[in-house]
Amino acid sequence: MIELNHDGVSVSQGALLQRINRRLKSLGTDEVLRKSRGRRWWSDLGDFYIQNVNRNSIVRGHVDIEALGRELGVLAELEHLIPNTDNKRSPAATGLETNS
């Protein structure tokens, strides 16, 4: 979802996730950006993580997708990420985050 406001263009997490994955694929990497599911995964990997699909291994956890999007050139300077409002999916939003 993309919205235009006075501060630029708002981009949803889902849209940015798709942009990043398309860019990673076009670069010829075996990596994909994934969203964590469940409390255990979120605790270990953060909201987003990068997985190597050929090796079935985690490359990097606790990924800041806005920073990654800018690094890969898929999020323009005038675009910004809409904060996640889906309380069912984010342990941080539901108060399930751990302080470890």
C-alpha beads as a LAMMPS data file, in Angstrom:
LAMMPS data file: protein, C-alpha beads

100 atoms
99 bonds

1 atom types
1 bond types

-500.0 500.0 xlo xhi
-500.0 500.0 ylo yhi
-500.0 500.0 zlo zhi

Masses

1 110.0

Atoms # bond

1 1 1 0.000 0.000 0.000
2 1 1 1.316 3.436 -0.943
3 1 1 -0.087 6.743 0.313
4 1 1 0.861 10.323 -0.555
5 1 1 0.989 12.812 2.318
6 1 1 2.661 16.162 3.042
7 1 1 5.935 14.511 4.099
8 1 1 6.322 12.402 0.967
9 1 1 5.105 8.942 0.080
10 1 1 4.221 6.341 2.694
11 1 1 5.095 2.738 1.866
12 1 1 3.706 -0.275 3.763
13 1 1 5.918 -3.031 5.160
14 1 1 4.430 -5.525 2.704
15 1 1 5.188 -3.323 -0.295
16 1 1 8.741 -2.701 0.888
17 1 1 9.268 -6.412 1.583
18 1 1 8.245 -7.210 -2.007
19 1 1 10.489 -4.487 -3.430
20 1 1 13.489 -5.757 -1.450
21 1 1 12.911 -9.374 -2.480
22 1 1 12.577 -8.402 -6.152
23 1 1 15.844 -6.455 -5.894
24 1 1 17.663 -9.336 -4.162
25 1 1 16.464 -11.675 -6.917
26 1 1 17.594 -9.283 -9.662
27 1 1 21.054 -9.162 -8.052
28 1 1 21.269 -12.938 -8.426
29 1 1 21.514 -13.700 -4.714
30 1 1 20.067 -16.790 -3.051
31 1 1 18.691 -14.604 -0.271
32 1 1 15.155 -13.535 0.624
33 1 1 13.813 -11.211 3.274
34 1 1 11.289 -12.878 5.559
35 1 1 8.977 -11.673 8.331
36 1 1 9.242 -13.540 11.622
37 1 1 6.278 -15.593 12.776
38 1 1 5.620 -16.405 16.399
39 1 1 7.167 -15.291 19.651
40 1 1 10.201 -17.609 19.525
41 1 1 11.189 -16.539 16.019
42 1 1 10.678 -12.868 16.831
43 1 1 12.809 -13.181 19.964
44 1 1 15.692 -14.757 18.039
45 1 1 15.443 -12.931 14.704
46 1 1 13.539 -9.681 15.214
47 1 1 10.664 -8.615 12.974
48 1 1 12.569 -9.386 9.765
49 1 1 15.473 -11.649 8.818
50 1 1 17.366 -12.660 5.680
51 1 1 17.429 -16.328 4.692
52 1 1 19.631 -18.111 2.154
53 1 1 17.103 -20.368 0.431
54 1 1 19.655 -22.741 -1.116
55 1 1 21.387 -23.448 2.181
56 1 1 18.217 -23.047 4.247
57 1 1 20.127 -20.906 6.720
58 1 1 19.674 -17.545 8.376
59 1 1 22.092 -14.978 6.982
60 1 1 21.129 -12.038 9.195
61 1 1 18.530 -11.327 11.858
62 1 1 17.045 -8.118 13.263
63 1 1 17.006 -6.462 9.828
64 1 1 15.932 -2.822 9.612
65 1 1 13.923 -3.032 6.389
66 1 1 13.789 0.726 5.866
67 1 1 17.605 0.975 6.000
68 1 1 17.979 -2.119 3.797
69 1 1 15.500 -0.699 1.282
70 1 1 17.502 2.511 1.044
71 1 1 20.792 0.575 0.790
72 1 1 19.415 -1.491 -2.101
73 1 1 17.926 1.571 -3.791
74 1 1 14.296 0.418 -3.638
75 1 1 13.117 3.086 -1.179
76 1 1 13.454 6.637 -2.480
77 1 1 14.544 9.562 -0.363
78 1 1 11.014 11.022 -0.255
79 1 1 9.449 7.683 0.742
80 1 1 9.075 6.464 4.303
81 1 1 7.861 3.288 5.940
82 1 1 4.409 3.184 7.530
83 1 1 4.677 1.808 11.092
84 1 1 3.214 -1.700 11.425
85 1 1 -0.355 -1.544 12.719
86 1 1 -1.078 -5.278 12.500
87 1 1 -1.176 -6.113 16.211
88 1 1 -1.782 -9.817 15.613
89 1 1 1.552 -10.357 13.856
90 1 1 4.105 -8.337 15.800
91 1 1 5.069 -9.519 19.311
92 1 1 6.380 -6.019 19.998
93 1 1 2.950 -4.564 19.263
94 1 1 1.247 -7.102 21.513
95 1 1 3.624 -6.681 24.464
96 1 1 5.203 -10.123 24.025
97 1 1 8.708 -8.856 23.463
98 1 1 11.414 -10.148 25.762
99 1 1 14.209 -8.194 27.381
100 1 1 16.973 -10.738 26.812

Bonds

1 1 1 2
2 1 2 3
3 1 3 4
4 1 4 5
5 1 5 6
6 1 6 7
7 1 7 8
8 1 8 9
9 1 9 10
10 1 10 11
11 1 11 12
12 1 12 13
13 1 13 14
14 1 14 15
15 1 15 16
16 1 16 17
17 1 17 18
18 1 18 19
19 1 19 20
20 1 20 21
21 1 21 22
22 1 22 23
23 1 23 24
24 1 24 25
25 1 25 26
26 1 26 27
27 1 27 28
28 1 28 29
29 1 29 30
30 1 30 31
31 1 31 32
32 1 32 33
33 1 33 34
34 1 34 35
35 1 35 36
36 1 36 37
37 1 37 38
38 1 38 39
39 1 39 40
40 1 40 41
41 1 41 42
42 1 42 43
43 1 43 44
44 1 44 45
45 1 45 46
46 1 46 47
47 1 47 48
48 1 48 49
49 1 49 50
50 1 50 51
51 1 51 52
52 1 52 53
53 1 53 54
54 1 54 55
55 1 55 56
56 1 56 57
57 1 57 58
58 1 58 59
59 1 59 60
60 1 60 61
61 1 61 62
62 1 62 63
63 1 63 64
64 1 64 65
65 1 65 66
66 1 66 67
67 1 67 68
68 1 68 69
69 1 69 70
70 1 70 71
71 1 71 72
72 1 72 73
73 1 73 74
74 1 74 75
75 1 75 76
76 1 76 77
77 1 77 78
78 1 78 79
79 1 79 80
80 1 80 81
81 1 81 82
82 1 82 83
83 1 83 84
84 1 84 85
85 1 85 86
86 1 86 87
87 1 87 88
88 1 88 89
89 1 89 90
90 1 90 91
91 1 91 92
92 1 92 93
93 1 93 94
94 1 94 95
95 1 95 96
96 1 96 97
97 1 97 98
98 1 98 99
99 1 99 100
